């Protein structure tokens, strides 16, 4: 699918939902201090059969890649079956996880059907990780061991997600990135979202200038192919095509989560039309990239 095809390829010129982040499970087993996806306003989740139908409808509408996100998606009791079904119908599959449940039978069930695993690692210092709510001081070591285990899987591409807050603003991630050598390292400015993290996030906020200083401090990694792909609050607002646990697209363009009707009720195209997706911003932050092994959609840096 060419860029021109998907940008206005749906009925009435609606863009094709080419890359969808599905927050299919709102609960989490960690308590990250800054979290802007707490989903306290989500009353439930879809049963397995309807969740499978969501994947089928997205694929029929031209979706190429689905990212399973949370909360913590590995708490979903049917996550293995959903990932396998997504792969079976031709979707590129990504999992964003804190890694704590990626063990044993679940690990073995998931890995054959995943193209990407993204581990959330916010700091190179165990004490900072603990202060940010990412487990105790042993959790960073666990994440590194998990990463090294995953790196042995030949087909799997690995990614790190880092959220920059007041707590980790001065942390130096260069040695850790050189050790892990991720395919991609995404770095996000902590984002305030009403109804999600208001009341707790204010002391953790940083300015755009502070965020850029963090990014620039790590730019020497660019020469090694490990440099950060940075997204500030502007990049994070309205540019992701996000789906909630009830099959509703949602946007944060107004500073809070605003939900469409469920695509199971009104169809994919009407739900995409309702969400008011910022496609220009999506392109600007390089939301289309070479996510598949044979894709020619971009340079792999988004």
N, C-alpha and C positions, 0 to 999 in steps of 0.2 A: 504494500500500500504506500503510495507516494504521499508527501506532505499535503499536496493539493487535494488528494482524494479524501484524507481524513479531516482536514480543516473545515470542510463544508459538505461532507459526504452523506449526511443524514437527511431525512425529510425536512424540507424547508430550509436547507442550509445549516442544520444543526451539526456541530462537530461530532465526529465519531469518538466514542469513549475509548481511545486507543490504549490508555495507561491508567488503570484504576487502583487506588489504594483502598482496600476493603478492611475497615475497622470492625471485624466480624465478632469480636468478643470484648465487651467493655471492661470486664474485671481484670485486675492485675494483682500479682503476688508481691510486688515491691511498692514502695511509697516514695517515688521520686519527688523531690521538693518542688520542682518547677512544672510538673506535668500539665500540658495543655490539651490532653485527651483523656480526661477522667470520666467523661460520659455519665455524669451524675443524673443527667436528664433523659437517659435511655431506659425505657421501662422493661425491656426484655430482649430476647434474641430470637432468631428464626430457627425452627426445627430443621433437622438435617435435609429433609426432602425439599423444602423451600430454599434452603441455602444452595443446594445443587442446582435448582432452577435458576437462581440468580446467576450462577456461572454460565449456564447454558444461554440465557438471554443476553448476557454481555458478549459472549463469543459470537452469537448470531448477529449482533450489532456491529461487529468488527473489532472488539477489544483484542489486543495482542498480548498484553502483559497484565497480570494481577498480582498485587502485593498484599499478603495477608498480614494485617497489623492488629493492634489492640488499642487499649489494654495490653494484655499479654495473650496472643493468639493461641499459644500452646495450652492454655487452660480450656479451650474449646474441646469438648469430648469427641467431636467428629472431625477435627482438623486434619487427621491423616487421610480420611476418605475424601475430604474436599480438595486437598492438594493433589491427590492422585487423580481425581476427576478433572481438575483443571488441566493437568498435564495431558491426560488422555484426549481431551477435546482440542488440544493444540495451543494452549496458553503458555506463555513464558511465566514461570512461577518464582516469586520472591517471598521470603519470610523475614519479617523484622521481629526480633525477639531479644529478651534480656539473657537468654541462654540457659536459664536455671532449670528448665524442664526438657532440654534437648539431650536426653539421656536414654539409655536402655531401648526398650521395644519401640517407643515413640520415635526415637532417633532413627532406628533401622527402618521404620515404616515410612518416614518422611523423605529421607535423603535421596532415594532413587528418583523421586519425582520433583525435586527442587532444582532450579537453575541457579538461584542466588540465596544466600543466607546473609542477613545483615545483623550484626551484633551491636547492641547499644553499649558503648564504652565512653564514658564522659571525661575520664581523667586517667593520668598515668600514676597517680598517687592513691594508694588504698584508703587513706584517711579522707581525701576529698571525695572519693566515690561513696564512702559511708556517709559523709555529711550531706551529699546530694540525694541520699535515700536509695542508693543502689547497693542494697545488701549491707553486710558487715565488712570489716577490713580484709577478710579473706576472699571477698567476691571478685576482686580484680584478678587475683591469681587463678580463680576458677575460670573466668572468662578467657584468659590467655591459654589455659590448658584446653578448654573447649575449642578455641580457635585452631590450635595446633592439631587437634584431632580432626577437625573439619577440613583442614588444609590437605589431609591425606586422601580426600575424596576427589578423584580425577576430574569429574565433570563440573564440580561445584565452584562457583565464583563467590568470593567473600567480600563483604563491605562492612565498614564501620560507620555508625552514626554517633555524632557527638553534639550535645547541646551545650552552648557556652553561656554560663551565668556568672554572677558575681563571685561564686564560690570557686570556680575553676578558671577564671579569667587569666590568671598568671601561670597556669600549669603549662609545662612544656611537653607536648605529645611527640616530639620528633624521635626520641629513642624508641618509644613504643611502636610508632608507625614503621620504623625501620625494622623492628623485630617482626611485626605482624605482616607487613607488606600487602595491604589490602588491594583488591582490584579497584576499589573506589573508597574514598573517605569523604563523607558528607558532614559538614559542620554548619550548625544552625544557631542563630541568635535566639535566646530564650524569648518566647512569644506570650504576651498576656492575652487571654481569651476570657471574656465575661461568661460566667456560668461554668467554667472549667477550672481555672486556677486563681480566680480573683479571691482576695482575702489572704493569700499566702505568697503570691509571686512577687509582690512589690519590692521586697528587700533584695531580690535576686536579679532584677532587671539591669541591663547594661545599655549604654548608648550605641548608636551605629558606629561612632568613631572608635569606641573601645572594642567592639566586635571586629572591626577592620584591623585594629592593631594585633589582635589575637591571630587573625588570618595571615597577616603579613609576616608575623613571627615564624610561621610555619611554611612560608613560600619557598624556602630553599629546597623543600621536598619535591617541588615541581620537577626539578632536574632528574629526579629518580623515579618519576611517574607515580609519586605517592602524595602529591600535594592536595590540599583540601579543596573540595567543591563547596563553596560557601554560599549560604542562603540567609539573608537578613530578613527582618520582619516584613519588608515589602515583598520579597520573593515568596514568603510563606503565606501571604494573604491572598486568597482567592484563586491561586494558580494550580492547586492540586485538585484532581477529580477524586473526591473522597466519598466513600459509601459507608453507611453506618450498619449496625448490627441488625436492623430491621429492613435492610434493602433500600434505604433512602439516601440519595445523594445529599451532601451538605456542604455549605460554604462558610468561611469565617470572614467574608469581605466586610461585614458590618461590625466586626469586633467580637461577635459571638457566633455560635453555631446556629445556622438557619437551615432547616431540613425541607426537602422536597416531599412529595408523595412517594410511596414505595414504587419502585419499578415493577414490582409484581402486580401492582394495581393499575398503573397507568402506562406501563411500557417503558422501555429504555429511553426512547427518543423524547418523550414528554418529560421524563424525569431529568434528562440532561438539559433540556430547554429551561426547566424551572430553576436549575441550580445557578445559572448566570456565571458559568465557568470563564475565568480570565485566560483565554487561549493565548493571547499575546504574552502575558506574564509567564505562562507555562513554557512557551518557546524561549522566552528570555532567560529563564533559569535552566535551560537545556533539559527540559523534561522529556524530549525525544532523543534517544541515544541508541547505541548498538547493544540492546539488551539480550538479543538472541545470538547464538553462535554464528549464524550466517546472515544477520541483519545488516542492511545498508542504510539504516535510518539515521545514523549519526556517528559521532566519534567516540562514544563510550564514556564521555566525561560528565554526563549529566547526573 
